[in-house]
C-alpha cells in the first residue's frame, strides 16, 4: 500500500513519490495524476496547489509563472494572463490589478 503523494507503477511493487506537476490523493494508486492548468505541485504531493493572483500555470506545472509586463491575472487558479487593454500598460511582473493596467 502506498501513501498519499506516492504511487506504485504496475509490476514494480515499489512506491515512489509523485513527480513535480503530479499528485496522488489516495493510497494504493498505480499512477499519479497530472495537475490541472492553474495549479501546481512539487515532489510527492497528495494534491495540487492553486496559483495566486498575478500568476498562471499550464497543466502538470511544478510552479506558477508570473504574468509578464503588459498582462495581469485578477483570479487565483488562472491558466493564462490577460493582456492589458489598448492604450494601457503595466511594467510590473505578476500584476493583478486590472484597474491600473
PLY file of the C-alpha trace (Angstrom):
ply
format ascii 1.0
element vertex 101
property float x
property float y
property float z
element edge 100
property int vertex1
property int vertex2
end_header
0.00 0.00 0.00
1.39 3.39 -1.00
0.88 6.58 0.96
-0.79 9.69 -0.47
1.62 11.52 -2.76
3.18 8.26 -3.99
2.29 5.54 -6.49
3.44 2.07 -7.47
3.51 1.56 -11.25
2.10 -1.81 -12.34
4.58 -4.62 -11.83
7.08 -2.56 -9.81
5.76 -3.23 -6.33
7.67 -0.17 -5.11
6.05 3.12 -4.11
7.75 6.22 -5.49
6.94 9.90 -4.90
4.77 11.60 -7.48
6.86 13.78 -9.79
6.64 17.58 -9.90
3.37 18.62 -11.54
1.56 15.44 -10.48
-0.26 14.21 -7.36
-1.86 11.16 -5.76
-4.81 11.94 -3.45
-5.31 8.40 -2.16
-3.22 5.44 -1.12
-2.87 2.32 -3.29
-2.63 4.17 -6.62
-0.86 2.71 -9.64
-0.04 6.14 -11.06
-0.03 9.83 -10.21
-2.44 12.28 -11.87
-1.40 15.46 -13.65
-2.16 18.82 -12.06
-4.72 20.87 -13.99
-3.98 24.26 -15.52
-3.97 26.96 -12.86
-2.44 24.64 -10.27
0.98 23.17 -9.46
2.71 20.63 -7.24
6.16 19.66 -6.08
7.60 16.18 -5.50
5.44 13.73 -3.52
2.25 15.78 -3.17
-1.25 14.47 -2.44
-2.93 17.50 -4.04
-2.14 20.40 -6.33
-1.94 23.96 -5.03
-3.78 26.84 -6.72
-1.74 29.60 -8.39
-2.05 33.05 -6.78
-3.37 36.17 -8.49
-0.79 37.63 -10.85
0.43 34.16 -11.83
-0.68 31.28 -14.06
0.23 27.71 -14.99
-0.46 25.22 -17.71
-1.10 21.56 -16.84
1.49 19.45 -15.00
3.32 22.51 -13.63
5.84 22.42 -10.79
5.37 26.16 -10.14
3.33 29.14 -11.25
4.68 31.72 -13.68
4.39 35.47 -13.07
2.33 37.40 -15.60
4.69 39.36 -17.84
4.59 43.17 -18.06
1.60 44.25 -20.13
-0.61 41.48 -18.74
-2.40 40.62 -15.49
-4.43 37.97 -13.66
-7.08 39.02 -11.14
-8.14 35.47 -10.29
-6.44 32.65 -8.44
-6.01 29.48 -10.47
-5.52 31.18 -13.84
-4.38 29.14 -16.83
-3.24 32.30 -18.66
-2.76 36.01 -18.09
-4.91 38.65 -19.80
-3.34 41.40 -21.91
-3.88 44.98 -20.76
-6.41 46.98 -22.74
-5.25 49.00 -25.73
-3.56 52.17 -24.52
-2.87 50.72 -21.07
0.31 49.01 -19.86
1.93 47.70 -16.72
5.69 47.40 -16.30
5.33 45.03 -13.34
5.76 41.24 -13.36
2.93 39.42 -11.55
0.44 42.26 -11.99
-3.03 41.58 -10.53
-4.83 44.92 -10.72
-6.86 45.40 -13.90
-7.98 48.93 -12.99
-4.40 50.24 -13.11
-3.46 48.30 -16.22
0 1
1 2
2 3
3 4
4 5
5 6
6 7
7 8
8 9
9 10
10 11
11 12
12 13
13 14
14 15
15 16
16 17
17 18
18 19
19 20
20 21
21 22
22 23
23 24
24 25
25 26
26 27
27 28
28 29
29 30
30 31
31 32
32 33
33 34
34 35
35 36
36 37
37 38
38 39
39 40
40 41
41 42
42 43
43 44
44 45
45 46
46 47
47 48
48 49
49 50
50 51
51 52
52 53
53 54
54 55
55 56
56 57
57 58
58 59
59 60
60 61
61 62
62 63
63 64
64 65
65 66
66 67
67 68
68 69
69 70
70 71
71 72
72 73
73 74
74 75
75 76
76 77
77 78
78 79
79 80
80 81
81 82
82 83
83 84
84 85
85 86
86 87
87 88
88 89
89 90
90 91
91 92
92 93
93 94
94 95
95 96
96 97
97 98
98 99
99 100
